[in-house]
């Protein structure tokens, strides 16, 4: 009988999504715990590793995914911040052993973990969140940040050849056009940059709850300007269908 494997705190499993991995139907695995405290975070229940609510056992997750092989294209591993968990590479290796493609969502603060997984062929796609210009990161994430780590993660992704996107939630007061231009220049040559509309229905910091985002037309205009450096689109528009 197989000994049950215990992995990082698994806080949730979304059976299927067509939004988390554009162009694919995937299941989404949510890991608890994050090393950032972004005040506008829309998954505040995942910031603490344990937090409130139930956790899922790895064997339960594997059985669920095995039953859906042939129906889903892969699994998106998100958080929280998955790369803070030492057992993430083993988890992704097991997912790939099921014949499932794996996409990782990360904030880029653990470049050595990310590089190792890319070099070992454990990832089919990566989405990296860029919070704001590097000089303003501590303001946006409310934690000390090593800018070199963010740059190293960007370089690892750009040099990997895997499918990728860089995305930024555009929060008034924390992200402006100059910040976005700095980011676009940093990731020049990337396949895609995504500007995500700020939604304030649920936020980690109550002061951000209900706060307005930028108008859709502003984000669309900025995306056009940023496309001079990297192809840019907008996601989550209020007034029109998001791309």
Secondary structure, DSSP 8 states (H G I E B T S, - for coil): -------S-EEEEEEEESSSSTTS-EEEEEE---S---TT-S-GGGSSSS-SS--B-HHHHHHHHHHTBTTB-EEEEESS-GGG-TTHHHHHHHHHHTT-EEEEEE-S--HHHHHHHHHTT--SEEEEE--S-GGGHHHHHSS---HHHHHHHHHHHHTT-SEEEEEEEE-TTT--HHHHHHHHHHTTT-S-EEEEE---SS-SSGGGTT-----HHHHHHHHHHHTTTS-EEEES-SSS---
